[in-house]
Amino acid sequence: MLQQLKLALSGAQILFVAFGAMVLVPVLTGLNPAMALLGAGIGTLLFQLCTKRKVPIFLGSSFAFIAPIIYSISEWGMGATMFGLFAAGFMYFIFAALIRWRGLAAVHKLLPPVVIGPVIMVIGLSVATVASEMAMGKAGGNQVVDYTQSLLLSGFTFAVTVVVAVFGSKMMKLIPILIGVATGYIAAWLMGLVDTTPIVQAPWFAVPEFHRPEINWQAALFMLPVAIAPAIEHIGGIMAIGKVTGKDYAADPGLDKTLAGDGLGVCVAGLIGGPPVTTYGEVTGAVMLTKNSNPVIMTWAAIFAITMAFFGKFNAFLASIPLPVMGGVMILLFGTIASLGLKTLIDAQVDLMKPKNLVIVSAVLTTGVGGMLLKLGSISFAGVGLCAILAIILNMVLPEQAE
């Protein structure tokens, strides 16, 4: 009994570490935070089912889908976006089948660092405008919060998050987003920018609002390539947790099983109306710090996440977080995603003096950040999806050395 209590407390700690990033995605994209918690909980349990509870990872909301979700909702609506996210999960099954058939080398050949790096950079940079607008107190081009107050608040939130990320203790460095948002929220409340009435009026227990997906093949084709980056990120996440625990999860239970588990989580999250899930690096950091790698901890974290989804006042509290607070965190967050793409290129020592590499990186960054749209009849490709396809085609067509 005491052992289970210890595991439960460790599970609560894992959820605390993952929490800030997990609820940030739905808050930024207009999805329901309760669904993010529900999707993360169910997704983690399904992942454990597929991998026979051998891998100590937690699945939380994926940042890779923020820009595509914002675009898709404005273009096709919520129902179609949910269908698109559901379809994105099948990309994981494709990779799982490819690995089972040809091994990991086939994936690396199809998606080398020169393809993945710039695509990850686009994921971060394509929403840079949204981050800046929110930091200035703007929503949809309209000034929602006073400009001067917004800059002060977003600047303060940004500064706190940076200080914690750089100078904080090992435990604090795992939750800089959570600390940044919490202090920013308190500052906003002292400035009179927080309306607590909805929190008081909200019920303690509330069943989350489910969204019904609407079949839309345009949204599905738009979302499918977006899943390439997080699917590759998943493989990196599995390798990372393997290094921490000293076990080879690529062999047992196998990358095909872990990818299928993650893909199943993405499909379910899309069906219920939450953001897609992915392996969380913060959680790997927490496992490394606490030296506790029992996968049962993740089961407890998943159960707590599902429980939190039905806590009405909590969702009302999240909805009350002012725009500039989120903007201050996003400036750092989206830049960090872009930096990870840059790190992918540096770690692999991609030579940009080679014409092939230079062409791929340049074309991907320009079309991705520039908002290029490709229309083929009634089907359109844009953003990360278009970039990923362009990068793969260029990598396959262009020769390593010019003749």
QUIVENLIN-V415629 format. One record per residue. SS is DSSP state (H for helix, E for strand, - for the rest). PHI is phi in whole degrees, 0 to 359 (none if undefined). PSI is psi as a letter, one per 30 degrees, with the letter a starting at -180 (none if undefined). Layout:
BEGIN
SS/PHI/PSI
SS/PHI/PSI
END
This chain:
BEGIN
-/none/e
H/296/e
H/298/e
H/295/e
H/295/e
H/297/e
H/295/e
H/296/e
H/296/e
H/295/e
H/296/e
H/297/e
H/294/e
H/299/e
H/297/e
H/298/e
H/294/e
H/278/f
H/302/e
H/304/e
H/291/e
H/294/e
H/273/f
H/293/e
H/300/e
H/294/e
H/297/e
H/283/e
H/262/f
-/86/g
-/275/l
-/277/j
H/302/e
H/298/e
H/290/f
H/294/e
H/294/e
H/296/e
H/297/e
H/295/e
H/295/e
H/295/e
H/300/e
H/296/e
H/294/e
H/294/e
H/300/e
H/295/e
H/294/e
H/291/e
-/255/g
-/54/h
-/50/h
-/253/f
-/250/k
-/277/i
-/233/l
-/241/k
E/262/k
E/232/l
E/305/k
-/269/k
H/287/f
H/300/f
H/263/g
H/302/e
H/299/e
H/299/e
H/294/e
H/301/e
H/294/e
H/296/e
H/297/e
H/290/f
H/273/e
H/237/f
-/94/l
H/294/e
H/301/e
H/294/e
H/297/e
H/299/e
H/294/e
H/299/e
H/292/e
H/299/e
H/296/e
H/301/e
H/299/f
H/289/f
H/297/e
H/296/e
H/293/e
H/296/e
H/295/e
H/299/e
H/293/e
H/296/e
H/294/e
H/296/e
H/279/e
H/244/f
-/88/l
H/295/f
H/301/e
H/296/e
H/292/e
H/296/e
H/289/e
H/288/e
-/231/i
-/288/l
H/306/e
H/294/f
H/271/e
H/291/e
H/308/d
H/296/e
H/295/e
H/295/e
H/299/e
H/295/e
H/304/e
H/284/e
H/285/f
-/293/f
-/250/g
H/300/e
H/296/e
H/299/e
H/298/e
H/295/e
H/297/e
H/294/e
H/296/f
-/270/g
-/82/g
E/255/k
E/222/j
-/63/h
-/85/f
E/260/k
E/283/j
-/269/e
-/244/k
-/311/k
H/302/e
H/296/e
H/298/e
H/299/e
H/296/e
H/298/e
H/291/e
H/293/e
H/297/e
H/295/e
H/298/e
H/300/e
H/298/e
H/298/e
H/298/e
H/294/e
H/301/e
H/295/e
H/296/e
H/265/e
H/251/f
-/291/l
-/291/l
-/302/e
-/290/e
H/295/e
H/293/f
H/280/f
-/231/h
H/297/e
H/295/e
H/298/e
H/294/e
H/300/e
H/295/e
H/297/e
H/291/e
H/297/e
H/295/e
H/297/e
H/298/e
H/296/e
H/295/e
H/293/f
-/276/f
-/77/g
-/258/g
-/249/k
-/261/j
-/271/f
H/304/e
H/300/e
H/293/e
H/296/e
H/282/f
-/292/k
-/286/l
-/292/e
E/249/k
-/213/k
-/286/k
-/301/k
-/277/j
-/273/k
-/255/k
-/271/k
-/293/k
-/244/k
-/298/j
-/213/j
H/288/f
H/296/e
H/297/e
H/294/e
H/294/e
H/291/e
H/279/e
H/308/e
-/294/f
-/301/e
H/289/f
H/300/e
H/298/e
H/295/f
H/293/e
H/291/e
H/300/e
H/299/e
H/299/e
H/298/e
H/297/e
H/292/e
H/296/e
H/295/e
H/293/f
H/296/e
H/294/e
H/293/e
H/267/f
-/76/g
-/240/l
-/262/j
-/286/f
H/292/f
H/267/e
H/220/j
H/277/f
H/108/k
H/297/e
H/296/e
H/288/e
H/293/e
H/295/e
H/296/e
H/296/e
H/294/e
H/299/e
H/297/e
H/297/e
H/297/e
H/300/e
H/294/e
H/301/e
H/296/e
H/294/e
H/270/f
-/102/g
-/248/l
-/287/l
-/300/l
E/255/l
E/208/l
E/293/k
-/258/j
H/296/e
H/301/e
H/292/e
H/299/e
H/298/e
H/294/e
H/297/e
H/295/e
H/287/e
H/273/f
-/59/g
-/245/j
-/246/g
-/289/j
-/301/f
H/299/f
H/303/e
H/292/e
H/297/e
H/297/e
H/301/e
H/295/e
H/296/e
H/296/e
H/297/e
H/296/e
H/297/e
H/297/f
-/298/f
-/261/g
E/264/j
H/302/e
H/295/e
H/296/e
H/293/e
H/293/e
H/296/e
H/298/e
H/293/f
-/272/f
-/292/k
-/295/l
H/308/e
H/299/e
H/296/e
H/294/e
H/299/e
H/300/e
H/286/e
H/296/e
H/304/e
H/286/e
H/295/e
H/291/e
H/295/e
H/295/e
H/299/e
H/298/e
H/296/e
H/296/e
H/296/e
H/296/e
H/298/e
H/300/e
H/292/e
H/293/e
H/301/e
-/275/f
-/52/h
-/292/k
-/274/j
-/279/g
-/279/f
-/286/k
H/305/e
H/300/e
H/296/e
H/298/e
H/297/e
H/298/e
H/298/e
H/297/e
H/296/e
H/295/e
H/295/e
H/293/e
H/291/e
H/288/e
H/286/e
-/284/f
-/76/h
-/299/k
E/235/k
E/248/j
E/252/k
E/240/j
-/68/b
-/269/f
E/259/k
E/231/k
E/242/k
E/207/l
H/60/b
H/300/e
H/301/e
H/297/e
H/300/e
H/299/e
H/297/e
H/300/e
H/297/e
H/295/e
H/296/e
H/299/e
H/295/e
H/281/e
H/275/e
-/285/k
-/284/l
-/298/e
-/236/k
-/294/k
-/294/none
END
